[in-house]
Amino acid sequence: MPIIAPSLLSANFLQLEADCTMLNNSEADWFHLDVMDGRFVPNISFGPMIIEFIRKATNKVCDVHLMIEEPEKYAAAFKKAGADILTVHIEACTHLHRNIQQIKSLGMKAGVAVNPHTPVALLENVLADIDLVCLMSVNPGFGGQSFIPKTIDKIKTLRGLIEAGGHNIQIEIDGGVTLDNAPAIIAAGADVLVAGNTVFGSADPVATIRALKTAG
């Protein structure tokens, strides 16, 4: 079954503790935490302080997705805040391998995110060093966007590269994941589904998480 990682970007921040409790009591596996700086993406979300509070509210994996420039300046702060997985964007990292080494040296799993226009072949020389690839299935920066259908082909291509190299890497899909498209995403080779509006916009988020969990 896929790993379900609800994106707290879509949570009600006036009731953040209640939403964390709901996720703790659900079949969600990870908390997906989107950090935006208003530079790499045209939006600003939250930083280490909020993640530190969320870390205190859960024992589940905190999957931190940095949509920021110069992520190396903040990696240690996110580790201190409680990140278990730290994902940086290939497009934001001039020295990607160095970024990955830094994340690993801090004791976190390392992920690399890829924007819709970026070919997954560019990851070939770092696949042996990473734990996760986050394929953006929307243009990063805002929730509530529609899934880009071409992502299905990218998942298949990436799965082929991973299997050909014998790597142990999880494929995460971020953006526009719904109950309707989740089966096709899983069938293409995805391991982790990030879902924001689909979960938090649902009348019954716990049931929606359960449905995503069994979508494959």
FISELO-150195 format. One line per 5 residues: their letters; for each residue y, z, x of C-alpha. Coordinates in steps of 0.05 Angstrom, whole numbers, always signed. Example, Ala and Ser with C-alpha at 12.3 -4.5 7.8 and 13.67 -1.06 7.14 Angstrom:
<sites>
AS> -90:+156:+246  -21:+143:+273
</sites>
This chain:
<sites>
MPIIA> +0:+0:+0  +71:-13:+24  +117:+40:+51  +174:+51:+1  +241:+69:+32
PSLLS> +295:+79:-21  +365:+66:+5  +410:+125:-6  +470:+78:-3  +457:+70:-78
ANFLQ> +449:+144:-92  +500:+186:-130  +537:+221:-75  +564:+272:-124  +492:+292:-136
LEADC> +462:+276:-68  +420:+339:-64  +389:+323:-133  +373:+252:-111  +341:+278:-47
TMLNN> +299:+326:-88  +278:+269:-133  +256:+227:-74  +219:+287:-44  +180:+294:-108
SEADW> +166:+220:-114  +118:+173:-78  +174:+148:-33  +153:+150:+40  +219:+144:+77
FHLDV> +293:+156:+66  +331:+92:+86  +400:+109:+111  +450:+52:+119  +507:+64:+169
MDGRF> +565:+15:+165  +627:+14:+209  +674:-36:+175  +671:-79:+237  +601:-108:+243
VPNIS> +598:-110:+167  +656:-111:+117  +642:-41:+90  +643:+31:+112  +588:+80:+90
FGPMI> +573:+145:+126  +555:+172:+194  +516:+227:+230  +546:+285:+190  +518:+260:+123
IEFIR> +451:+245:+155  +448:+315:+183  +455:+343:+112  +402:+295:+86  +355:+315:+143
KATNK> +360:+387:+119  +340:+365:+49  +276:+328:+66  +214:+328:+111  +203:+253:+99
VCDVH> +219:+201:+151  +293:+187:+161  +299:+113:+174  +369:+100:+200  +396:+29:+199
LMIEE> +457:+19:+242  +501:-38:+218  +552:-22:+272  +580:-50:+336  +566:-15:+402
PEKYA> +508:+26:+374  +493:+54:+443  +554:+99:+437  +524:+135:+378  +448:+135:+388
AAFKK> +446:+207:+415  +488:+231:+356  +440:+200:+306  +381:+231:+342  +415:+299:+338
AGADI> +429:+287:+264  +355:+278:+251  +338:+204:+254  +264:+188:+263  +273:+113:+267
LTVHI> +337:+81:+293  +347:+7:+279  +401:-35:+313  +421:-106:+298  +403:-160:+347
EACTH> +470:-193:+332  +508:-129:+352  +472:-117:+418  +493:-155:+480  +438:-120:+520
LHRNI> +385:-110:+466  +329:-88:+513  +374:-33:+541  +390:-9:+471  +316:-6:+454
QQIKS> +301:+33:+518  +357:+82:+501  +329:+95:+431  +259:+106:+458  +284:+152:+513
LGMKA> +317:+196:+459  +249:+204:+424  +260:+159:+364  +222:+98:+342  +261:+34:+355
GVAVN> +276:-19:+305  +313:-85:+309  +347:-115:+248  +356:-190:+239  +409:-223:+194
PHTPV> +389:-279:+146  +415:-334:+193  +381:-307:+256  +313:-338:+276  +257:-287:+286
ALLEN> +237:-325:+349  +295:-291:+384  +255:-226:+381  +197:-254:+422  +217:-220:+488
VLADI> +225:-150:+457  +166:-148:+409  +125:-108:+459  +179:-54:+461  +195:-41:+388
DLVCL> +163:-7:+328  +197:-41:+270  +233:-105:+251  +281:-101:+193  +290:-170:+162
MSVNP> +355:-173:+122  +340:-209:+57  +414:-207:+38  +477:-211:+81  +488:-140:+105
GFGGQ> +545:-97:+81  +537:-87:+7  +483:-65:-42  +465:-102:-105  +458:-171:-76
SFIPK> +404:-222:-94  +343:-233:-50  +347:-295:-5  +283:-334:-19  +279:-362:+52
TIDKI> +261:-292:+74  +189:-303:+51  +180:-356:+104  +212:-311:+157  +163:-255:+140
KTLRG> +104:-302:+149  +132:-329:+215  +145:-259:+242  +77:-234:+220  +46:-292:+259
LIEAG> +85:-273:+322  +65:-201:+316  -9:-217:+306  -10:-269:+361  +17:-217:+410
GHNIQ> -27:-161:+386  +34:-117:+372  +36:-56:+328  +101:-69:+290  +121:-56:+219
IEIDG> +160:-109:+180  +214:-79:+136  +250:-119:+82  +321:-97:+65  +361:-126:+7
GVTLD> +348:-150:-63  +278:-121:-68  +256:-116:-141  +194:-103:-181  +190:-178:-194
NAPAI> +192:-202:-121  +157:-143:-88  +87:-173:-95  +107:-238:-60  +142:-199:-5
IAAGA> +81:-157:+8  +34:-217:+4  +76:-252:+58  +63:-194:+106  +116:-140:+95
DVLVA> +99:-67:+107  +162:-31:+85  +205:-44:+24  +277:-19:+23  +301:-11:-48
GNTVF> +370:+14:-69  +395:-8:-137  +324:-21:-160  +308:+52:-151  +373:+88:-164
GSADP> +395:+41:-220  +329:+53:-257  +324:+96:-319  +263:+128:-286  +269:+124:-209
VATIR> +203:+161:-197  +165:+112:-240  +200:+53:-207  +180:+79:-138  +108:+86:-162
ALKTA> +110:+14:-188  +136:-12:-122  +83:+28:-85  +28:-7:-125  +62:-76:-127
G> +16:-104:-73
</sites>
